[in-house]
Amino acid sequence: LLLADYRDKIVDNVVNRVLAYALGRKVDPVDWPAIEEIKRTIGEREFRMQALLEAVVLSYPFRHKETR
């Protein structure tokens, strides 16, 4: 029932949180194009967790993050 009414908000929240965790920082507006690409990718793969993790690891912000 929740997915029927709130799918977009739930997907946005999960993608933002997983990406922020992977980057070790908050998600910035510069990350929004990558977030949209991740959402498109996981939507094509039925919103599976494995698809989300793969999309995050392959995303530009993750591949080009600065390590300190």
C-alpha positions as CSV (number, residue, x, y, z in Angstrom):
1,L,0.0,0.0,0.0
2,L,2.8,2.4,0.8
3,L,4.6,1.7,-2.4
4,A,1.4,2.4,-4.4
5,D,1.2,5.9,-2.9
6,Y,4.7,6.9,-2.1
7,R,7.0,4.9,-4.4
8,D,8.8,8.0,-5.8
9,K,9.4,9.5,-2.3
10,I,10.7,6.1,-1.0
11,V,13.0,5.6,-3.9
12,D,14.3,9.2,-3.6
13,N,15.0,8.7,0.1
14,V,16.7,5.3,-0.2
15,V,18.9,6.5,-3.1
16,N,19.9,9.6,-1.3
17,R,20.8,7.8,1.9
18,V,22.7,5.0,0.2
19,L,24.7,7.4,-2.0
20,A,25.4,9.7,1.0
21,Y,26.7,6.7,3.0
22,A,28.8,5.5,0.1
23,L,30.3,9.0,-0.3
24,G,30.8,9.6,3.4
25,R,29.1,13.0,3.1
26,K,25.8,14.6,2.5
27,V,24.4,14.6,-1.0
28,D,24.9,18.0,-2.7
29,P,23.0,19.6,-5.6
30,V,25.9,18.7,-7.8
31,D,25.0,15.0,-7.2
32,W,21.4,15.4,-8.5
33,P,22.2,14.3,-12.1
34,A,23.8,11.1,-10.8
35,I,20.8,10.5,-8.5
36,E,18.4,10.8,-11.4
37,E,20.6,8.3,-13.4
38,I,20.7,5.9,-10.4
39,K,16.9,6.1,-10.1
40,R,16.4,5.4,-13.8
41,T,18.8,2.5,-13.7
42,I,17.2,0.8,-10.7
43,G,13.8,1.4,-12.1
44,E,14.8,-0.7,-15.2
45,R,15.8,-3.5,-12.9
46,E,12.7,-3.6,-10.7
47,F,14.2,-1.5,-7.8
48,R,16.4,-4.4,-6.6
49,M,18.9,-3.7,-3.9
50,Q,21.7,-5.2,-6.0
51,A,20.8,-2.8,-8.8
52,L,21.0,0.1,-6.4
53,L,24.4,-0.9,-5.0
54,E,25.8,-1.4,-8.5
55,A,24.4,1.9,-9.7
56,V,25.9,3.8,-6.7
57,V,29.3,2.2,-7.2
58,L,29.3,3.0,-10.9
59,S,28.1,6.5,-10.4
60,Y,30.3,9.5,-11.1
61,P,30.3,10.9,-7.6
62,F,31.4,7.6,-6.1
63,R,34.1,6.9,-8.7
64,H,35.5,10.4,-8.4
65,K,35.2,11.0,-4.6
66,E,38.0,12.5,-2.8
67,T,39.5,10.5,0.0
68,R,41.2,12.1,2.9
